[in-house]
């Protein structure tokens, strides 16, 4: 069963600011999350709610709501900046 995706406005802005090659990889990863919200390599965040998935040097921070079958994308950014 597919999950619905909601990308917050801030994450949409961060996605649009990515280099074009990274943008395509991140976009494909986000689309795959709707089919499998916990793919190989994702990790539960410590100290705050949410999950993260790596795409090269970039990270996608998101939350999974199994009850509503939805995923909310909070942040997308370079690994050096994403956790601040």
N, CA and C of each residue as an Amber inpcrd file, in Angstrom:
protein
   252
   0.8420000  -1.1890000   0.0000000   0.0000000   0.0000000   0.0000000
   0.8800000   1.2430000   0.0000000   0.5870000   2.1770000  -0.8610000
   1.3900000   3.3850000  -0.9830000   1.0530000   4.4010000   0.0990000
   2.0640000   5.1280000   0.5040000   1.9080000   6.2130000   1.4540000
   1.7660000   7.5200000   0.6690000   1.0040000   8.4530000   1.2120000
   0.9140000   9.7620000   0.5690000   2.1090000  10.6020000   1.0160000
   2.5700000  11.4780000   0.1450000   3.7270000  12.3220000   0.4290000
   3.2940000  13.7670000   0.6180000   3.8350000  14.3980000   1.6380000
   3.6330000  15.8250000   1.8590000   5.0180000  16.4340000   2.0440000
   5.3630000  17.3650000   1.1860000   6.6610000  18.0420000   1.2840000
   6.3940000  19.4550000   1.7740000   6.9210000  19.7740000   2.9500000
   6.7240000  21.1050000   3.5090000   7.3480000  22.1650000   2.6120000
   6.8170000  23.3740000   2.6810000   7.2780000  24.4660000   1.8180000
   8.7900000  24.6900000   1.9520000   9.3010000  24.6140000   3.1690000
  10.7410000  24.7940000   3.4000000  11.5310000  23.7230000   2.6620000
  11.0540000  22.4630000   2.7210000  11.7310000  21.3650000   2.0350000
  11.6280000  21.5240000   0.5160000  10.5090000  22.0520000   0.0240000
  10.3730000  22.3110000  -1.4060000  11.4120000  23.3200000  -1.8660000
  11.6280000  24.3580000  -1.0740000  12.6320000  25.3830000  -1.3910000
  14.0300000  24.7680000  -1.3800000  14.3050000  23.9530000  -0.3470000
  15.6190000  23.3060000  -0.2520000  15.8380000  22.3740000  -1.4440000
  14.8040000  21.6760000  -1.8640000  14.9010000  20.7760000  -3.0140000
  15.1820000  21.5540000  -4.2990000  14.5050000  22.6690000  -4.4800000
  14.7040000  23.4500000  -5.7010000  16.0830000  24.1070000  -5.7700000
  16.7280000  24.2940000  -4.6210000  18.0560000  24.9100000  -4.5870000
  19.1980000  23.9190000  -4.8180000  18.8890000  22.6280000  -4.9100000
  19.9370000  21.6210000  -5.0850000  20.4990000  21.6560000  -6.5030000
  21.7670000  21.2300000  -6.6760000  22.3160000  21.0720000  -8.0260000
  21.4570000  20.0790000  -8.8140000  21.3660000  20.2390000 -10.1230000
  20.4280000  19.4780000 -10.9510000  20.6470000  17.9730000 -10.8590000
  21.9040000  17.5070000 -10.8130000  22.1540000  16.0600000 -10.7350000
  21.6980000  15.4920000  -9.3930000  21.9270000  16.2370000  -8.3180000
  21.4910000  15.8120000  -6.9800000  19.9720000  15.9030000  -6.8870000
  19.3980000  16.9310000  -7.4850000  17.9420000  17.1160000  -7.4800000
  17.2320000  15.8680000  -8.0060000  17.7040000  15.3300000  -9.1270000
  17.0670000  14.1560000  -9.7280000  17.1580000  12.9340000  -8.8100000
  18.3230000  12.7310000  -8.1900000  18.4970000  11.5860000  -7.2910000
  17.6000000  11.7140000  -6.0630000  17.5480000  12.9120000  -5.4960000
  16.7170000  13.1490000  -4.3130000  15.2420000  12.9710000  -4.6650000
  14.8330000  13.4800000  -5.8050000  13.4380000  13.3590000  -6.2330000
  13.0400000  11.8940000  -6.3790000  13.8950000  11.0990000  -6.9950000
  13.6070000   9.6740000  -7.1550000  13.5330000   8.9620000  -5.8010000
  14.4120000   9.3290000  -4.8790000  14.3960000   8.7300000  -3.5420000
  13.1030000   9.0670000  -2.8130000  12.6570000  10.3130000  -2.9220000
  11.4030000  10.7240000  -2.2760000  10.2290000   9.9430000  -2.8530000
  10.1910000   9.7700000  -4.1540000   9.1030000   9.0120000  -4.7760000
   9.1110000   7.5500000  -4.3340000  10.2910000   6.9820000  -4.1550000
  10.3970000   5.5960000  -3.6890000   9.9220000   5.4500000  -2.2400000
  10.0300000   6.5210000  -1.4480000   9.5760000   6.4650000  -0.0610000
   8.0830000   6.1810000   0.0310000   7.3050000   6.5880000  -0.9560000
   5.8630000   6.3490000  -0.9080000   5.5450000   4.8510000  -0.9840000
   6.4130000   4.0780000  -1.6050000   6.2120000   2.6300000  -1.6830000
   6.8310000   1.9030000  -0.4930000   7.9630000   2.4040000  -0.0240000
   8.6640000   1.7760000   1.0910000   9.2180000   2.8850000   1.9900000
   8.5050000   3.2580000   3.0560000   8.9390000   4.3850000   3.8900000
  10.1720000   4.0970000   4.7610000  10.5290000   2.8380000   4.8720000
  11.7120000   2.4800000   5.6610000  12.6670000   1.6320000   4.8100000
  13.2530000   2.2230000   3.7640000  14.1390000   1.4450000   2.8880000
  15.4610000   1.1290000   3.5790000  16.2140000   0.2420000   2.9630000
  17.5400000  -0.0860000   3.4740000  18.3710000   1.1890000   3.5520000
  19.0090000   1.4060000   4.6810000  19.8700000   2.5750000   4.8590000
  19.2110000   3.7200000   5.5990000  17.9080000   3.6700000   5.8090000
  17.2680000   4.7520000   6.5610000  17.5400000   4.5330000   8.0470000
  17.5330000   5.6120000   8.7980000  17.8010000   5.5100000  10.2330000
  16.8250000   6.3840000  11.0070000  16.4510000   5.8920000  12.1670000
  15.6260000   6.6610000  13.0940000  16.5270000   7.6980000  13.7370000
  16.0630000   8.9420000  13.8020000  16.8630000   9.9990000  14.3960000
  16.8680000   9.8850000  15.9140000  17.9790000  10.2330000  16.5100000
  18.0960000  10.2550000  17.9650000  17.9580000  11.6890000  18.4400000
  17.2210000  11.8960000  19.5090000  17.0910000  13.2290000  20.0740000
  15.9710000  14.0520000  19.4720000  15.3340000  13.5550000  18.4110000
  14.1920000  14.2320000  17.8060000  13.3860000  13.2320000  16.9900000
  12.1700000  13.5760000  16.7030000  11.3200000  12.6820000  15.9250000
  11.7510000  12.6830000  14.4730000  11.5670000  11.5660000  13.8310000
  11.8040000  11.5110000  12.4040000  12.7900000  10.4370000  11.9870000
  12.9530000  10.3500000  10.6890000  13.8510000   9.4110000  10.0380000
  14.7310000  10.1820000   9.0710000  15.8280000   9.5630000   8.6570000
  16.6770000  10.1820000   7.6470000  17.1250000   9.1240000   6.6610000
  17.2820000   9.5800000   5.4350000  17.8170000   8.7120000   4.3780000
  18.9180000   9.4810000   3.6630000  19.9840000   8.7710000   3.3220000
  21.1220000   9.3770000   2.6310000  20.9420000   9.3140000   1.1280000
  21.3690000  10.3930000   0.4760000  21.4680000  10.4340000  -0.9910000
  22.8080000  11.1050000  -1.2660000  23.8700000  10.3080000  -1.3320000
  25.2170000  10.8720000  -1.4620000  25.5560000  11.6730000  -0.2260000
  25.9480000  12.9350000  -0.4150000  26.2650000  13.8190000   0.7110000
  25.0440000  14.5730000   1.2190000  23.8870000  14.2570000   0.7000000
  22.6520000  14.9560000   1.0770000  21.7710000  14.0410000   1.9240000
  20.9300000  14.6630000   2.7240000  20.0350000  13.9240000   3.6080000
  18.6040000  14.4090000   3.4220000  17.6740000  13.4890000   3.5780000
  16.2530000  13.8010000   3.5870000  15.7480000  13.4560000   4.9830000
  15.1850000  14.4290000   5.6710000  14.6300000  14.2240000   7.0080000
  13.1100000  14.1610000   6.8640000  12.5240000  13.0900000   7.3790000
  11.0820000  12.9170000   7.2080000  10.4630000  12.1910000   8.3920000
   9.1490000  12.2450000   8.4510000   8.3880000  11.5770000   9.4980000
   7.3940000  10.6340000   8.8360000   7.1990000   9.4750000   9.4640000
   6.2780000   8.4750000   8.9420000   5.0770000   8.3850000   9.8750000
   3.8870000   8.4450000   9.3010000   2.6600000   8.2500000  10.0650000
   1.9780000   7.0040000   9.5060000   2.1810000   5.8700000  10.1880000
   1.6330000   4.6060000   9.7000000   0.1100000   4.5620000   9.7980000
  -0.4360000   5.2530000  10.7730000  -1.8940000   5.2530000  10.9550000
  -2.5970000   5.8870000   9.7500000  -2.0790000   7.0370000   9.3040000
  -2.6650000   7.7550000   8.1580000  -2.0490000   7.3520000   6.8240000
  -1.0140000   6.4980000   6.8670000  -0.2830000   6.1120000   5.6510000
   0.2500000   7.3520000   4.9380000   0.9690000   8.1970000   5.6970000
   1.5090000   9.4200000   5.1090000   2.9660000   9.6210000   5.5300000
   3.6770000  10.3570000   4.7080000   5.0680000  10.7250000   4.9680000
   5.1690000  12.2290000   4.8060000   5.7940000  12.8910000   5.7840000
   5.9980000  14.3330000   5.7280000   7.4980000  14.5880000   5.6050000
   7.9090000  15.2640000   4.5430000   9.3120000  15.6200000   4.3220000
   9.5500000  16.9740000   4.9850000  10.4780000  17.0150000   5.9700000
  10.7670000  18.2440000   6.7060000  11.9170000  19.0380000   6.1110000
  13.0360000  18.3570000   5.8660000  14.2460000  19.0390000   5.3970000
  14.9480000  18.2030000   4.3500000  15.6270000  18.9010000   3.4500000
  16.4930000  18.2790000   2.4540000  17.7280000  19.1620000   2.3830000
  18.8970000  18.5730000   2.5960000  20.0950000  19.4090000   2.5360000
  21.3720000  18.6210000   2.6570000  22.4880000  19.3510000   2.5480000
  23.8160000  18.7620000   2.6650000  24.0280000  18.2800000   4.0850000
  24.7750000  17.2060000   4.2200000  24.9540000  16.5780000   5.5370000
  25.6000000  17.5070000   6.5700000  26.4100000  18.4720000   6.1210000
  27.0670000  19.3740000   7.0750000  26.1000000  20.3940000   7.6620000
  24.9630000  20.6410000   6.9790000  24.0320000  21.6820000   7.4240000
  22.7110000  21.1370000   7.9540000  22.3680000  19.9210000   7.6350000
  21.0040000  19.4330000   7.8310000  20.6010000  19.2650000   9.2960000
  21.5240000  18.9630000  10.1820000  21.1660000  18.6700000  11.5690000
  21.2190000  19.8860000  12.4780000  21.5060000  21.0510000  11.9290000
  21.6140000  22.2710000  12.7530000  20.2770000  22.8730000  13.0230000
